[in-house]
C-alpha cells in the first residue's frame, strides 16, 4: 500500500522515530509500524492527523498525486507505457509485496536476480 511507503518516507524525512510519530498521532509505535508495513490501516481520524502533521494532501498520501522533483532544477518529464501502469496496478493489489519493493527496490530486485527469476 502506498500509504505505508509514504508514511515511512515522510517520517524519516522529518527525522522522527515511530514512537515520536505515534505520540503525535495518538497511537502506539506498534500501530505506526503496522501502518508502514501495510498490516494495519489508520482510522479516518488518524489519517487526518497524519495529513496535518506532515501538511500534505490526502491525494498525495493515498498515491493519487505524484510529486516529481528534478535534483538539478531542470525540467523533468516522466512517461509511463501502458504496460508499466498495468504492472504498478497489479503490484498495488499485493500490499506486502508492494511495500517490500517500495521500501528498497534495489535490494528487492537484486535478490530476484540472484535467484535467476
PyMOL commands that place a pseudoatom at each C-alpha (Angstrom):
pseudoatom trace, name=CA, resn=UNK, resi=1, chain=A, elem=C, hetatm=0, pos=[0.000, 0.000, 0.000]
pseudoatom trace, name=CA, resn=UNK, resi=2, chain=A, elem=C, hetatm=0, pos=[1.370, 3.355, -0.998]
pseudoatom trace, name=CA, resn=UNK, resi=3, chain=A, elem=C, hetatm=0, pos=[0.158, 4.876, 2.262]
pseudoatom trace, name=CA, resn=UNK, resi=4, chain=A, elem=C, hetatm=0, pos=[2.651, 2.812, 4.277]
pseudoatom trace, name=CA, resn=UNK, resi=5, chain=A, elem=C, hetatm=0, pos=[5.525, 3.651, 1.995]
pseudoatom trace, name=CA, resn=UNK, resi=6, chain=A, elem=C, hetatm=0, pos=[4.738, 7.362, 2.018]
pseudoatom trace, name=CA, resn=UNK, resi=7, chain=A, elem=C, hetatm=0, pos=[4.231, 7.436, 5.788]
pseudoatom trace, name=CA, resn=UNK, resi=8, chain=A, elem=C, hetatm=0, pos=[7.636, 5.866, 6.383]
pseudoatom trace, name=CA, resn=UNK, resi=9, chain=A, elem=C, hetatm=0, pos=[9.250, 8.203, 3.860]
pseudoatom trace, name=CA, resn=UNK, resi=10, chain=A, elem=C, hetatm=0, pos=[7.692, 11.291, 5.469]
pseudoatom trace, name=CA, resn=UNK, resi=11, chain=A, elem=C, hetatm=0, pos=[8.602, 10.129, 8.971]
pseudoatom trace, name=CA, resn=UNK, resi=12, chain=A, elem=C, hetatm=0, pos=[12.233, 9.596, 8.002]
pseudoatom trace, name=CA, resn=UNK, resi=13, chain=A, elem=C, hetatm=0, pos=[12.430, 12.900, 6.090]
pseudoatom trace, name=CA, resn=UNK, resi=14, chain=A, elem=C, hetatm=0, pos=[11.272, 14.606, 9.287]
pseudoatom trace, name=CA, resn=UNK, resi=15, chain=A, elem=C, hetatm=0, pos=[13.781, 12.693, 11.454]
pseudoatom trace, name=CA, resn=UNK, resi=16, chain=A, elem=C, hetatm=0, pos=[11.070, 11.084, 13.577]
pseudoatom trace, name=CA, resn=UNK, resi=17, chain=A, elem=C, hetatm=0, pos=[11.079, 7.712, 15.242]
pseudoatom trace, name=CA, resn=UNK, resi=18, chain=A, elem=C, hetatm=0, pos=[7.987, 5.541, 15.079]
pseudoatom trace, name=CA, resn=UNK, resi=19, chain=A, elem=C, hetatm=0, pos=[7.422, 6.278, 18.772]
pseudoatom trace, name=CA, resn=UNK, resi=20, chain=A, elem=C, hetatm=0, pos=[7.622, 10.049, 18.212]
pseudoatom trace, name=CA, resn=UNK, resi=21, chain=A, elem=C, hetatm=0, pos=[5.173, 9.878, 15.328]
pseudoatom trace, name=CA, resn=UNK, resi=22, chain=A, elem=C, hetatm=0, pos=[2.897, 7.636, 17.364]
pseudoatom trace, name=CA, resn=UNK, resi=23, chain=A, elem=C, hetatm=0, pos=[2.730, 10.282, 20.117]
pseudoatom trace, name=CA, resn=UNK, resi=24, chain=A, elem=C, hetatm=0, pos=[1.751, 12.953, 17.580]
pseudoatom trace, name=CA, resn=UNK, resi=25, chain=A, elem=C, hetatm=0, pos=[-0.925, 10.659, 16.132]
pseudoatom trace, name=CA, resn=UNK, resi=26, chain=A, elem=C, hetatm=0, pos=[-2.195, 9.398, 19.482]
pseudoatom trace, name=CA, resn=UNK, resi=27, chain=A, elem=C, hetatm=0, pos=[-1.308, 5.775, 18.677]
pseudoatom trace, name=CA, resn=UNK, resi=28, chain=A, elem=C, hetatm=0, pos=[1.413, 3.334, 19.682]
pseudoatom trace, name=CA, resn=UNK, resi=29, chain=A, elem=C, hetatm=0, pos=[4.737, 2.674, 17.970]
pseudoatom trace, name=CA, resn=UNK, resi=30, chain=A, elem=C, hetatm=0, pos=[3.323, -0.744, 17.041]
pseudoatom trace, name=CA, resn=UNK, resi=31, chain=A, elem=C, hetatm=0, pos=[0.429, 0.929, 15.220]
pseudoatom trace, name=CA, resn=UNK, resi=32, chain=A, elem=C, hetatm=0, pos=[2.796, 3.188, 13.277]
pseudoatom trace, name=CA, resn=UNK, resi=33, chain=A, elem=C, hetatm=0, pos=[4.867, 0.143, 12.321]
pseudoatom trace, name=CA, resn=UNK, resi=34, chain=A, elem=C, hetatm=0, pos=[1.700, -1.614, 11.158]
pseudoatom trace, name=CA, resn=UNK, resi=35, chain=A, elem=C, hetatm=0, pos=[0.687, 1.362, 9.017]
pseudoatom trace, name=CA, resn=UNK, resi=36, chain=A, elem=C, hetatm=0, pos=[4.146, 1.484, 7.439]
pseudoatom trace, name=CA, resn=UNK, resi=37, chain=A, elem=C, hetatm=0, pos=[4.233, -2.271, 6.779]
pseudoatom trace, name=CA, resn=UNK, resi=38, chain=A, elem=C, hetatm=0, pos=[0.711, -2.371, 5.379]
pseudoatom trace, name=CA, resn=UNK, resi=39, chain=A, elem=C, hetatm=0, pos=[-0.617, -4.718, 8.055]
pseudoatom trace, name=CA, resn=UNK, resi=40, chain=A, elem=C, hetatm=0, pos=[-2.831, -2.012, 9.593]
pseudoatom trace, name=CA, resn=UNK, resi=41, chain=A, elem=C, hetatm=0, pos=[-4.924, 0.766, 8.110]
pseudoatom trace, name=CA, resn=UNK, resi=42, chain=A, elem=C, hetatm=0, pos=[-5.254, 4.016, 10.051]
pseudoatom trace, name=CA, resn=UNK, resi=43, chain=A, elem=C, hetatm=0, pos=[-8.707, 5.221, 11.041]
pseudoatom trace, name=CA, resn=UNK, resi=44, chain=A, elem=C, hetatm=0, pos=[-10.068, 8.332, 9.337]
pseudoatom trace, name=CA, resn=UNK, resi=45, chain=A, elem=C, hetatm=0, pos=[-9.193, 10.354, 12.451]
pseudoatom trace, name=CA, resn=UNK, resi=46, chain=A, elem=C, hetatm=0, pos=[-5.593, 9.114, 12.443]
pseudoatom trace, name=CA, resn=UNK, resi=47, chain=A, elem=C, hetatm=0, pos=[-5.303, 9.672, 8.687]
pseudoatom trace, name=CA, resn=UNK, resi=48, chain=A, elem=C, hetatm=0, pos=[-6.492, 13.256, 9.128]
pseudoatom trace, name=CA, resn=UNK, resi=49, chain=A, elem=C, hetatm=0, pos=[-3.893, 13.762, 11.862]
pseudoatom trace, name=CA, resn=UNK, resi=50, chain=A, elem=C, hetatm=0, pos=[-1.170, 12.335, 9.585]
pseudoatom trace, name=CA, resn=UNK, resi=51, chain=A, elem=C, hetatm=0, pos=[-2.155, 14.838, 6.889]
pseudoatom trace, name=CA, resn=UNK, resi=52, chain=A, elem=C, hetatm=0, pos=[-1.985, 17.690, 9.397]
pseudoatom trace, name=CA, resn=UNK, resi=53, chain=A, elem=C, hetatm=0, pos=[1.319, 16.592, 10.966]
pseudoatom trace, name=CA, resn=UNK, resi=54, chain=A, elem=C, hetatm=0, pos=[3.076, 16.469, 7.597]
pseudoatom trace, name=CA, resn=UNK, resi=55, chain=A, elem=C, hetatm=0, pos=[1.000, 19.220, 5.929]
pseudoatom trace, name=CA, resn=UNK, resi=56, chain=A, elem=C, hetatm=0, pos=[0.184, 17.049, 2.908]
pseudoatom trace, name=CA, resn=UNK, resi=57, chain=A, elem=C, hetatm=0, pos=[-2.915, 16.288, 0.865]
pseudoatom trace, name=CA, resn=UNK, resi=58, chain=A, elem=C, hetatm=0, pos=[-4.935, 13.091, 1.085]
pseudoatom trace, name=CA, resn=UNK, resi=59, chain=A, elem=C, hetatm=0, pos=[-4.361, 12.601, -2.645]
pseudoatom trace, name=CA, resn=UNK, resi=60, chain=A, elem=C, hetatm=0, pos=[-0.600, 12.558, -2.108]
pseudoatom trace, name=CA, resn=UNK, resi=61, chain=A, elem=C, hetatm=0, pos=[-0.844, 10.216, 0.891]
pseudoatom trace, name=CA, resn=UNK, resi=62, chain=A, elem=C, hetatm=0, pos=[-3.074, 7.771, -0.981]
pseudoatom trace, name=CA, resn=UNK, resi=63, chain=A, elem=C, hetatm=0, pos=[-0.945, 7.741, -4.123]
pseudoatom trace, name=CA, resn=UNK, resi=64, chain=A, elem=C, hetatm=0, pos=[-3.288, 9.730, -6.338]
pseudoatom trace, name=CA, resn=UNK, resi=65, chain=A, elem=C, hetatm=0, pos=[-0.801, 12.546, -6.777]
pseudoatom trace, name=CA, resn=UNK, resi=66, chain=A, elem=C, hetatm=0, pos=[2.882, 12.171, -7.525]
pseudoatom trace, name=CA, resn=UNK, resi=67, chain=A, elem=C, hetatm=0, pos=[5.363, 14.928, -6.829]
pseudoatom trace, name=CA, resn=UNK, resi=68, chain=A, elem=C, hetatm=0, pos=[8.333, 14.727, -9.198]
pseudoatom trace, name=CA, resn=UNK, resi=69, chain=A, elem=C, hetatm=0, pos=[11.337, 16.874, -8.412]
pseudoatom trace, name=CA, resn=UNK, resi=70, chain=A, elem=C, hetatm=0, pos=[14.483, 17.165, -10.509]
pseudoatom trace, name=CA, resn=UNK, resi=71, chain=A, elem=C, hetatm=0, pos=[17.568, 17.321, -8.315]
pseudoatom trace, name=CA, resn=UNK, resi=72, chain=A, elem=C, hetatm=0, pos=[19.369, 19.655, -10.707]
pseudoatom trace, name=CA, resn=UNK, resi=73, chain=A, elem=C, hetatm=0, pos=[16.432, 22.096, -11.126]
pseudoatom trace, name=CA, resn=UNK, resi=74, chain=A, elem=C, hetatm=0, pos=[15.965, 21.085, -14.771]
pseudoatom trace, name=CA, resn=UNK, resi=75, chain=A, elem=C, hetatm=0, pos=[12.547, 20.335, -16.172]
pseudoatom trace, name=CA, resn=UNK, resi=76, chain=A, elem=C, hetatm=0, pos=[11.680, 16.694, -15.710]
pseudoatom trace, name=CA, resn=UNK, resi=77, chain=A, elem=C, hetatm=0, pos=[9.383, 14.735, -17.976]
pseudoatom trace, name=CA, resn=UNK, resi=78, chain=A, elem=C, hetatm=0, pos=[8.044, 11.355, -16.979]
pseudoatom trace, name=CA, resn=UNK, resi=79, chain=A, elem=C, hetatm=0, pos=[6.447, 8.945, -19.439]
pseudoatom trace, name=CA, resn=UNK, resi=80, chain=A, elem=C, hetatm=0, pos=[4.980, 5.591, -18.491]
pseudoatom trace, name=CA, resn=UNK, resi=81, chain=A, elem=C, hetatm=0, pos=[3.955, 2.960, -21.004]
pseudoatom trace, name=CA, resn=UNK, resi=82, chain=A, elem=C, hetatm=0, pos=[0.569, 1.309, -20.507]
pseudoatom trace, name=CA, resn=UNK, resi=83, chain=A, elem=C, hetatm=0, pos=[2.404, -1.928, -19.652]
pseudoatom trace, name=CA, resn=UNK, resi=84, chain=A, elem=C, hetatm=0, pos=[4.260, -0.084, -16.867]
pseudoatom trace, name=CA, resn=UNK, resi=85, chain=A, elem=C, hetatm=0, pos=[0.983, 1.224, -15.478]
pseudoatom trace, name=CA, resn=UNK, resi=86, chain=A, elem=C, hetatm=0, pos=[-0.505, -2.302, -15.560]
pseudoatom trace, name=CA, resn=UNK, resi=87, chain=A, elem=C, hetatm=0, pos=[2.488, -3.617, -13.600]
pseudoatom trace, name=CA, resn=UNK, resi=88, chain=A, elem=C, hetatm=0, pos=[2.069, -0.906, -10.970]
pseudoatom trace, name=CA, resn=UNK, resi=89, chain=A, elem=C, hetatm=0, pos=[-1.678, -1.600, -10.675]
pseudoatom trace, name=CA, resn=UNK, resi=90, chain=A, elem=C, hetatm=0, pos=[-1.109, -5.334, -10.192]
pseudoatom trace, name=CA, resn=UNK, resi=91, chain=A, elem=C, hetatm=0, pos=[1.663, -4.723, -7.667]
pseudoatom trace, name=CA, resn=UNK, resi=92, chain=A, elem=C, hetatm=0, pos=[-0.600, -2.417, -5.631]
pseudoatom trace, name=CA, resn=UNK, resi=93, chain=A, elem=C, hetatm=0, pos=[-3.063, -5.301, -5.250]
pseudoatom trace, name=CA, resn=UNK, resi=94, chain=A, elem=C, hetatm=0, pos=[-0.384, -7.055, -3.157]
pseudoatom trace, name=CA, resn=UNK, resi=95, chain=A, elem=C, hetatm=0, pos=[0.332, -4.603, -0.295]
pseudoatom trace, name=CA, resn=UNK, resi=96, chain=A, elem=C, hetatm=0, pos=[3.007, -6.697, 1.426]
pseudoatom trace, name=CA, resn=UNK, resi=97, chain=A, elem=C, hetatm=0, pos=[4.927, -7.229, -1.798]
pseudoatom trace, name=CA, resn=UNK, resi=98, chain=A, elem=C, hetatm=0, pos=[4.418, -3.594, -2.806]
pseudoatom trace, name=CA, resn=UNK, resi=99, chain=A, elem=C, hetatm=0, pos=[5.913, -2.397, 0.498]
pseudoatom trace, name=CA, resn=UNK, resi=100, chain=A, elem=C, hetatm=0, pos=[8.939, -4.684, 0.072]
pseudoatom trace, name=CA, resn=UNK, resi=101, chain=A, elem=C, hetatm=0, pos=[9.582, -3.307, -3.403]
pseudoatom trace, name=CA, resn=UNK, resi=102, chain=A, elem=C, hetatm=0, pos=[8.878, 0.314, -2.451]
pseudoatom trace, name=CA, resn=UNK, resi=103, chain=A, elem=C, hetatm=0, pos=[10.985, 0.312, 0.715]
pseudoatom trace, name=CA, resn=UNK, resi=104, chain=A, elem=C, hetatm=0, pos=[14.179, -0.831, -1.005]
pseudoatom trace, name=CA, resn=UNK, resi=105, chain=A, elem=C, hetatm=0, pos=[13.757, -1.566, -4.739]
pseudoatom trace, name=CA, resn=UNK, resi=106, chain=A, elem=C, hetatm=0, pos=[17.451, -2.189, -5.421]
pseudoatom trace, name=CA, resn=UNK, resi=107, chain=A, elem=C, hetatm=0, pos=[17.689, -4.773, -2.652]
pseudoatom trace, name=CA, resn=UNK, resi=108, chain=A, elem=C, hetatm=0, pos=[14.425, -6.449, -3.652]
pseudoatom trace, name=CA, resn=UNK, resi=109, chain=A, elem=C, hetatm=0, pos=[15.357, -6.828, -7.310]
pseudoatom trace, name=CA, resn=UNK, resi=110, chain=A, elem=C, hetatm=0, pos=[18.963, -7.829, -6.624]
pseudoatom trace, name=CA, resn=UNK, resi=111, chain=A, elem=C, hetatm=0, pos=[17.540, -10.733, -4.598]
pseudoatom trace, name=CA, resn=UNK, resi=112, chain=A, elem=C, hetatm=0, pos=[15.454, -11.768, -7.602]
pseudoatom trace, name=CA, resn=UNK, resi=113, chain=A, elem=C, hetatm=0, pos=[18.430, -11.540, -9.923]
pseudoatom trace, name=CA, resn=UNK, resi=114, chain=A, elem=C, hetatm=0, pos=[20.425, -13.824, -7.651]
pseudoatom trace, name=CA, resn=UNK, resi=115, chain=A, elem=C, hetatm=0, pos=[17.621, -16.397, -7.838]
pseudoatom trace, name=CA, resn=UNK, resi=116, chain=A, elem=C, hetatm=0, pos=[17.609, -16.116, -11.663]
pseudoatom trace, name=CA, resn=UNK, resi=117, chain=A, elem=C, hetatm=0, pos=[13.911, -15.303, -11.845]
for i in range(1, 117): cmd.bond("trace and resi %d" % i, "trace and resi %d" % (i + 1))
show_as sticks, trace
zoom trace
